[in-house]
Amino acid sequence: MTPQPAPKQVITRAQWVAADAALREALSRFASQARFEEEFLRAFLIYWSAEDEEDLPIDLEHVDPDSEEFLLTFEWFVYDYRESESGKRIIDLFAEAEGPRLPALQRQLLEAWRQQCIDLYEVHRIEDGRRYHVLRVMTGQEYAVDDEPSAGSLAPGDLLAVRLLPVGERWYPSTLFRSFSPADLPRLTVTLRLSYEDFQQERPGAGWEEFLRENGFLFNDYTLERRALAEAWHERGAEPPAPADEEREPSARDRRRWETALRQAYEQWLERPSPALGMQTPLEAASDPQLRPRLKDILQQMEEIEASFAWAGEPALDWKAFIREKGLL
């Protein structure tokens, strides 16, 4: 007879923590099997948008399993990557092979974890340096995340691209995660929204979670592009940007679509209470002597973001005209 899950009220915190640790270890062992070596290489190439191993940010033959590059890729490989032969995610293959033998609490966790996806969260406040409260930006849910290692390095307004896993009544990150400045919020939300619209064209009726499970690498793509453009823009001198890849050159229609969406996102940002500004809107912060320096810093970052994309020939907001129109100059 299959043992039934114990009622939540009689399960202690220590039992949940032990089940969490054991399941993470079992998942890692399963995904690290020799039979998945070729799949993991393929996942690395997809996640880092690389043509071959030479284009990867690390040497897979001498990889450090504690490096950011490895941990981010392995997390995506376990939860989202689909095995080329079966089309199933690694965590689902694990559930089929090992799930029936797992203790009751681990089975509960596994079923919940299989439904989770990477998404964009905004930090609203830090609690006792051990947990932080976040808002799921695109859908509006709020979570309290237990994560002492990261809590001390975060600030209100920071953006996180993270997969949150339920463990009993608490939430934990699945592993380390990407973080972004509050200044990235408008462009990140546009990137996600327009990519989701494109995904729905291919899969009518697809939900937000389905989109993210199939496109969780978008956050890594955004990080790489932002870093590359920021570095190139600051070092540009008199050199123009490299010619755009003709296959990726946006059409006039796509350019208008992006520019319209960016303008709307920045307009919404101006009227949205921001945890980076003490839950005042940027328009309110502009008249607050104590908040103006922080607002100025965010606006400067936004100007550099849009300038770097424009300089590279990508769709961008005419920043100076925009803030002059809004009376922020």
Contacts in CASP RR format, 6 or more apart in sequence:
PFRMAT RR
TARGET T0000
AUTHOR 0000-0000-0000
METHOD contacts of the structure
MODEL  1
MTPQPAPKQVITRAQWVAADAALREALSRFASQARFEEEFLRAFLIYWSA
EDEEDLPIDLEHVDPDSEEFLLTFEWFVYDYRESESGKRIIDLFAEAEGP
RLPALQRQLLEAWRQQCIDLYEVHRIEDGRRYHVLRVMTGQEYAVDDEPS
AGSLAPGDLLAVRLLPVGERWYPSTLFRSFSPADLPRLTVTLRLSYEDFQ
QERPGAGWEEFLRENGFLFNDYTLERRALAEAWHERGAEPPAPADEEREP
SARDRRRWETALRQAYEQWLERPSPALGMQTPLEAASDPQLRPRLKDILQ
QMEEIEASFAWAGEPALDWKAFIREKGLL
3 103 0 8 1.000
3 104 0 8 1.000
4 104 0 8 1.000
5 104 0 8 1.000
5 105 0 8 1.000
5 107 0 8 1.000
5 108 0 8 1.000
6 104 0 8 1.000
6 105 0 8 1.000
8 168 0 8 1.000
8 169 0 8 1.000
11 105 0 8 1.000
11 168 0 8 1.000
15 105 0 8 1.000
16 105 0 8 1.000
16 167 0 8 1.000
16 168 0 8 1.000
16 170 0 8 1.000
17 167 0 8 1.000
19 103 0 8 1.000
19 105 0 8 1.000
19 106 0 8 1.000
19 108 0 8 1.000
19 109 0 8 1.000
19 167 0 8 1.000
20 109 0 8 1.000
20 165 0 8 1.000
20 167 0 8 1.000
20 172 0 8 1.000
22 103 0 8 1.000
22 106 0 8 1.000
23 102 0 8 1.000
23 106 0 8 1.000
23 109 0 8 1.000
23 110 0 8 1.000
23 113 0 8 1.000
26 94 0 8 1.000
26 98 0 8 1.000
26 102 0 8 1.000
26 106 0 8 1.000
27 78 0 8 1.000
27 91 0 8 1.000
27 94 0 8 1.000
28 74 0 8 1.000
28 78 0 8 1.000
30 90 0 8 1.000
30 93 0 8 1.000
30 94 0 8 1.000
30 97 0 8 1.000
30 98 0 8 1.000
31 40 0 8 1.000
31 74 0 8 1.000
31 77 0 8 1.000
31 78 0 8 1.000
31 90 0 8 1.000
31 94 0 8 1.000
36 83 0 8 1.000
36 90 0 8 1.000
39 77 0 8 1.000
39 81 0 8 1.000
39 83 0 8 1.000
39 84 0 8 1.000
39 90 0 8 1.000
40 74 0 8 1.000
40 77 0 8 1.000
41 53 0 8 1.000
41 60 0 8 1.000
42 84 0 8 1.000
43 73 0 8 1.000
43 76 0 8 1.000
43 77 0 8 1.000
43 81 0 8 1.000
44 50 0 8 1.000
44 56 0 8 1.000
44 60 0 8 1.000
44 73 0 8 1.000
45 51 0 8 1.000
45 52 0 8 1.000
45 53 0 8 1.000
45 55 0 8 1.000
45 56 0 8 1.000
46 81 0 8 1.000
46 217 0 8 1.000
47 72 0 8 1.000
47 73 0 8 1.000
47 76 0 8 1.000
47 77 0 8 1.000
47 217 0 8 1.000
47 220 0 8 1.000
48 55 0 8 1.000
48 56 0 8 1.000
48 57 0 8 1.000
48 69 0 8 1.000
48 73 0 8 1.000
48 220 0 8 1.000
48 224 0 8 1.000
49 217 0 8 1.000
49 221 0 8 1.000
49 224 0 8 1.000
50 56 0 8 1.000
53 60 0 8 1.000
57 69 0 8 1.000
58 64 0 8 1.000
58 67 0 8 1.000
58 69 0 8 1.000
58 70 0 8 1.000
63 69 0 8 1.000
63 70 0 8 1.000
64 70 0 8 1.000
65 71 0 8 1.000
65 74 0 8 1.000
68 176 0 8 1.000
71 175 0 8 1.000
71 176 0 8 1.000
72 175 0 8 1.000
72 176 0 8 1.000
72 177 0 8 1.000
72 178 0 8 1.000
72 220 0 8 1.000
74 175 0 8 1.000
75 163 0 8 1.000
75 174 0 8 1.000
75 175 0 8 1.000
76 118 0 8 1.000
76 216 0 8 1.000
76 217 0 8 1.000
76 220 0 8 1.000
77 90 0 8 1.000
78 90 0 8 1.000
78 91 0 8 1.000
79 89 0 8 1.000
79 90 0 8 1.000
79 91 0 8 1.000
79 113 0 8 1.000
79 116 0 8 1.000
79 117 0 8 1.000
79 118 0 8 1.000
79 163 0 8 1.000
79 174 0 8 1.000
79 213 0 8 1.000
80 89 0 8 1.000
80 117 0 8 1.000
80 118 0 8 1.000
80 213 0 8 1.000
80 214 0 8 1.000
80 216 0 8 1.000
80 217 0 8 1.000
81 89 0 8 1.000
81 90 0 8 1.000
82 88 0 8 1.000
82 89 0 8 1.000
83 89 0 8 1.000
83 90 0 8 1.000
83 93 0 8 1.000
86 93 0 8 1.000
88 96 0 8 1.000
89 114 0 8 1.000
89 213 0 8 1.000
91 110 0 8 1.000
91 113 0 8 1.000
91 114 0 8 1.000
92 114 0 8 1.000
94 110 0 8 1.000
95 110 0 8 1.000
95 111 0 8 1.000
95 114 0 8 1.000
99 106 0 8 1.000
99 107 0 8 1.000
99 110 0 8 1.000
102 110 0 8 1.000
109 165 0 8 1.000
109 166 0 8 1.000
109 167 0 8 1.000
109 168 0 8 1.000
112 165 0 8 1.000
112 166 0 8 1.000
113 165 0 8 1.000
113 166 0 8 1.000
113 174 0 8 1.000
115 209 0 8 1.000
116 163 0 8 1.000
116 164 0 8 1.000
116 165 0 8 1.000
116 166 0 8 1.000
116 174 0 8 1.000
117 163 0 8 1.000
117 209 0 8 1.000
117 212 0 8 1.000
117 213 0 8 1.000
117 216 0 8 1.000
118 161 0 8 1.000
118 162 0 8 1.000
118 163 0 8 1.000
118 212 0 8 1.000
118 216 0 8 1.000
118 219 0 8 1.000
119 136 0 8 1.000
119 137 0 8 1.000
119 138 0 8 1.000
119 139 0 8 1.000
119 161 0 8 1.000
119 162 0 8 1.000
119 163 0 8 1.000
119 212 0 8 1.000
120 136 0 8 1.000
120 137 0 8 1.000
120 138 0 8 1.000
120 159 0 8 1.000
120 160 0 8 1.000
120 161 0 8 1.000
120 188 0 8 1.000
120 189 0 8 1.000
120 192 0 8 1.000
120 219 0 8 1.000
121 134 0 8 1.000
121 135 0 8 1.000
121 136 0 8 1.000
121 137 0 8 1.000
121 143 0 8 1.000
121 159 0 8 1.000
121 160 0 8 1.000
121 161 0 8 1.000
121 162 0 8 1.000
121 164 0 8 1.000
122 134 0 8 1.000
122 135 0 8 1.000
122 137 0 8 1.000
122 157 0 8 1.000
122 158 0 8 1.000
122 159 0 8 1.000
122 160 0 8 1.000
122 182 0 8 1.000
122 185 0 8 1.000
122 275 0 8 1.000
123 132 0 8 1.000
123 133 0 8 1.000
123 134 0 8 1.000
123 154 0 8 1.000
123 155 0 8 1.000
123 156 0 8 1.000
123 157 0 8 1.000
123 158 0 8 1.000
123 159 0 8 1.000
123 160 0 8 1.000
123 275 0 8 1.000
124 132 0 8 1.000
124 133 0 8 1.000
124 134 0 8 1.000
124 135 0 8 1.000
124 142 0 8 1.000
124 156 0 8 1.000
124 157 0 8 1.000
124 275 0 8 1.000
125 132 0 8 1.000
125 133 0 8 1.000
125 156 0 8 1.000
125 275 0 8 1.000
126 132 0 8 1.000
126 133 0 8 1.000
126 151 0 8 1.000
126 152 0 8 1.000
126 154 0 8 1.000
126 155 0 8 1.000
126 156 0 8 1.000
127 133 0 8 1.000
127 144 0 8 1.000
127 151 0 8 1.000
129 148 0 8 1.000
129 151 0 8 1.000
129 152 0 8 1.000
130 146 0 8 1.000
130 147 0 8 1.000
130 148 0 8 1.000
130 151 0 8 1.000
131 144 0 8 1.000
131 145 0 8 1.000
131 146 0 8 1.000
131 147 0 8 1.000
131 148 0 8 1.000
131 151 0 8 1.000
132 144 0 8 1.000
132 145 0 8 1.000
132 147 0 8 1.000
132 150 0 8 1.000
132 151 0 8 1.000
132 154 0 8 1.000
133 142 0 8 1.000
133 143 0 8 1.000
133 144 0 8 1.000
133 145 0 8 1.000
134 142 0 8 1.000
134 143 0 8 1.000
134 145 0 8 1.000
134 160 0 8 1.000
135 141 0 8 1.000
135 142 0 8 1.000
136 142 0 8 1.000
136 143 0 8 1.000
137 159 0 8 1.000
137 185 0 8 1.000
137 189 0 8 1.000
138 189 0 8 1.000
138 192 0 8 1.000
138 193 0 8 1.000
138 208 0 8 1.000
139 208 0 8 1.000
143 164 0 8 1.000
143 171 0 8 1.000
144 170 0 8 1.000
144 171 0 8 1.000
145 164 0 8 1.000
145 171 0 8 1.000
145 172 0 8 1.000
145 173 0 8 1.000
146 170 0 8 1.000
146 171 0 8 1.000
146 172 0 8 1.000
147 172 0 8 1.000
147 173 0 8 1.000
150 173 0 8 1.000
150 176 0 8 1.000
150 177 0 8 1.000
154 160 0 8 1.000
154 179 0 8 1.000
155 276 0 8 1.000
156 275 0 8 1.000
156 276 0 8 1.000
156 278 0 8 1.000
157 182 0 8 1.000
157 274 0 8 1.000
157 275 0 8 1.000
157 276 0 8 1.000
158 179 0 8 1.000
158 180 0 8 1.000
158 181 0 8 1.000
158 182 0 8 1.000
158 276 0 8 1.000
159 179 0 8 1.000
159 180 0 8 1.000
159 181 0 8 1.000
159 182 0 8 1.000
159 184 0 8 1.000
159 185 0 8 1.000
159 188 0 8 1.000
160 177 0 8 1.000
160 178 0 8 1.000
160 179 0 8 1.000
160 180 0 8 1.000
161 177 0 8 1.000
161 178 0 8 1.000
161 179 0 8 1.000
161 180 0 8 1.000
161 219 0 8 1.000
162 173 0 8 1.000
162 174 0 8 1.000
162 177 0 8 1.000
162 178 0 8 1.000
163 173 0 8 1.000
163 174 0 8 1.000
163 175 0 8 1.000
163 177 0 8 1.000
164 171 0 8 1.000
164 172 0 8 1.000
164 173 0 8 1.000
164 174 0 8 1.000
165 171 0 8 1.000
165 172 0 8 1.000
165 173 0 8 1.000
165 174 0 8 1.000
178 219 0 8 1.000
178 220 0 8 1.000
178 223 0 8 1.000
180 188 0 8 1.000
180 223 0 8 1.000
181 298 0 8 1.000
181 301 0 8 1.000
182 274 0 8 1.000
182 276 0 8 1.000
182 298 0 8 1.000
183 298 0 8 1.000
183 299 0 8 1.000
183 301 0 8 1.000
183 302 0 8 1.000
183 305 0 8 1.000
184 226 0 8 1.000
184 305 0 8 1.000
185 265 0 8 1.000
185 269 0 8 1.000
186 262 0 8 1.000
186 265 0 8 1.000
186 266 0 8 1.000
186 268 0 8 1.000
186 269 0 8 1.000
186 302 0 8 1.000
187 262 0 8 1.000
187 265 0 8 1.000
187 305 0 8 1.000
187 306 0 8 1.000
187 309 0 8 1.000
188 222 0 8 1.000
189 265 0 8 1.000
190 258 0 8 1.000
190 261 0 8 1.000
190 262 0 8 1.000
190 265 0 8 1.000
191 218 0 8 1.000
191 222 0 8 1.000
192 218 0 8 1.000
193 261 0 8 1.000
194 257 0 8 1.000
194 258 0 8 1.000
194 261 0 8 1.000
195 211 0 8 1.000
195 215 0 8 1.000
195 218 0 8 1.000
196 208 0 8 1.000
196 211 0 8 1.000
199 206 0 8 1.000
199 211 0 8 1.000
199 214 0 8 1.000
199 215 0 8 1.000
200 206 0 8 1.000
200 207 0 8 1.000
200 211 0 8 1.000
203 210 0 8 1.000
226 305 0 8 1.000
226 308 0 8 1.000
229 308 0 8 1.000
229 309 0 8 1.000
229 311 0 8 1.000
229 312 0 8 1.000
229 314 0 8 1.000
230 304 0 8 1.000
230 305 0 8 1.000
230 308 0 8 1.000
232 241 0 8 1.000
232 308 0 8 1.000
232 311 0 8 1.000
232 312 0 8 1.000
233 304 0 8 1.000
233 307 0 8 1.000
233 308 0 8 1.000
233 311 0 8 1.000
233 312 0 8 1.000
236 311 0 8 1.000
241 311 0 8 1.000
241 312 0 8 1.000
241 313 0 8 1.000
244 312 0 8 1.000
244 313 0 8 1.000
250 258 0 8 1.000
250 314 0 8 1.000
250 315 0 8 1.000
254 315 0 8 1.000
255 315 0 8 1.000
258 315 0 8 1.000
259 315 0 8 1.000
259 316 0 8 1.000
259 317 0 8 1.000
262 306 0 8 1.000
262 315 0 8 1.000
262 316 0 8 1.000
262 317 0 8 1.000
263 317 0 8 1.000
263 322 0 8 1.000
266 302 0 8 1.000
266 317 0 8 1.000
266 322 0 8 1.000
269 282 0 8 1.000
270 281 0 8 1.000
270 282 0 8 1.000
270 283 0 8 1.000
270 326 0 8 1.000
271 281 0 8 1.000
271 282 0 8 1.000
271 283 0 8 1.000
272 281 0 8 1.000
272 282 0 8 1.000
273 279 0 8 1.000
273 280 0 8 1.000
273 281 0 8 1.000
274 280 0 8 1.000
274 281 0 8 1.000
274 282 0 8 1.000
274 285 0 8 1.000
276 294 0 8 1.000
276 298 0 8 1.000
277 284 0 8 1.000
277 285 0 8 1.000
277 291 0 8 1.000
277 294 0 8 1.000
277 295 0 8 1.000
277 298 0 8 1.000
278 291 0 8 1.000
280 288 0 8 1.000
280 291 0 8 1.000
282 295 0 8 1.000
282 298 0 8 1.000
282 299 0 8 1.000
282 328 0 8 1.000
283 326 0 8 1.000
284 291 0 8 1.000
285 291 0 8 1.000
285 292 0 8 1.000
285 294 0 8 1.000
285 295 0 8 1.000
286 292 0 8 1.000
286 295 0 8 1.000
286 328 0 8 1.000
299 323 0 8 1.000
299 328 0 8 1.000
302 319 0 8 1.000
303 319 0 8 1.000
303 320 0 8 1.000
303 323 0 8 1.000
306 316 0 8 1.000
306 317 0 8 1.000
306 318 0 8 1.000
306 319 0 8 1.000
307 316 0 8 1.000
307 319 0 8 1.000
309 315 0 8 1.000
309 316 0 8 1.000
310 316 0 8 1.000
310 318 0 8 1.000
320 329 0 8 1.000
323 329 0 8 1.000
END
